[in-house]
């Protein structure tokens, strides 16, 4: 009788662990796909702004931000967003709400450097818009994914 109960407990623990692992892997998969979409969308938007005459020149060194720079930075911070989502899924009772509040605040903070850069108005406006493109992809996608895994 006790061996049956022991087997049931082990099976429950194993299935629970597998379910939890699946939640994380699934969230990471959705997040990485969203990151790829964010990178493409941001790079495309930067290319369109560049074609429209925005030079993306930062006055300090007189250097222009290359398109690859937009792709790289978007990719890195999108992956950081996925890590934040996984952490909230693991340690928060309300991961989607916490994720949205945190990432909206981080997006707002990310708007400060372009405003302080001293670049021309077109570059500043384009940089601000380019901060919103990946946020518009990543935040709703990961929040929806977090709600699906906790609901």
N, C-alpha and C positions, 0 to 999 in steps of 0.2 A: 504494500500500500504506500509506504513512504517512497519507494523507488519510482512509482508512477508520478507522485507529486514532484519529486526531484527532477524528473525528466521534463515535466511540464514547465517547471520554473526555468530550467536551462533553455528550453525552446522559446519561452517568452522573452528571456533576456537576449537571446540571439536575434530573434525577429525584431525586437525593439532597436537593437544596435544597427541592424541592417537598414531599418526604416529611417533612422536618424542619418546614417551615412548617405542614403539615397537623397534625403532632403538637401543636404549640403552639396552633394555632387550636382544635383539638378539645379540648384540655385547658382552654383558656379558656372554651369553650362549656359544657363540663360544669361547670366551676367557677362560672360566672355563674348557671347554672340552680340549682346547689346553694345559691348565695348567696341567690337568690330564695326557695327553700324555707326556708332558715335564717331569713330575715327574717320570713316569714309565721309560721313555727312559734314563733319567739321572741316576736313581737308577740302572737300568740294566747295563748301561755303567760303573758305579762305581763298581758293582759286578764283571763284566768282568775284569776290571783293577785289582781288589783285587785278583781274581783267577789267574791272570797273574803275581802276585808277588808284586804289588804296595801296600805298607803298610799304606799309608795315615797318617803317624805319623808326627805330628807337633812338632818340637824340644823344644819349650818353656816349655811345661808341659809334654812332652813325651806321650801325649795322641794321640790315633788314632781316626780319624773321622769315626763314625759308618755309616753304610748304611742308617739308619733312619735319620741321620743328613743331608745327601744329599737330601733325599726325602723332609724333612721338609723345608730346606732352599730354595730348588727349588720351592716348593709350595708357600711359602710366597712371594718370589720375582716375581713369575709368576702372582700372584694375584695383586701385585703392578703394574705390567705391564698392566693388564686389567684396573686398576683404571686410569693409565696414558692415556690409549687409550680412555676411556670414557671421561676424562677431555678434551682431544684434540677434540673429536667429538663434545663436547658441546661448547668449546670456541675458536676453531681455524678454520680459513677459509680453511686451507689445513691440515686436521688432519692426514692423512696417511703419508705425507712427514715429518711433525713435529714429529710424533711418531717414524718413522724410524731413523731420525737423533738423537733424544733423546735417544732411546734405544740402538743404536749402540754405542753412546758415553758412556752410562752407562755400557754397556758390556765391553768396553775397560777399563774403570776405575776399573771394578770388577776384572780385570786380575792383578792388581798391588799387592794386598795382597799375592797371592800365590808366586809371584816373590820375595817378601820380607820376606817370612815365614822362610827361612833357612832350609826348608825340602830338602830331597835328590832330585836329578834330576828327578827320575821316578815319585815321588809324585807331584812335581811342574808341570811336563808335563801333568800328568793325571788331575790335578786340572784345568789347563788351558783348556784342552780339555773338561772337564766337565762343564766349564762355557759356552762353545760354543754350547753344546747339547741343553739346553733349549732355548738359544737365536735363534738357527736354527729352533726351533719349533714355538716359540712364536712370534718373530718379523714378519716373512712373513705371518703367519696366521692372526694376528691382523691387519697388514697393508692391506692385501687383504680385510679383513672384513670392515675396515674403508673406503676403496675405494668403496666398494659395497654400503655403506650406504650414501655416499656423492655424488656419481656419477649419 
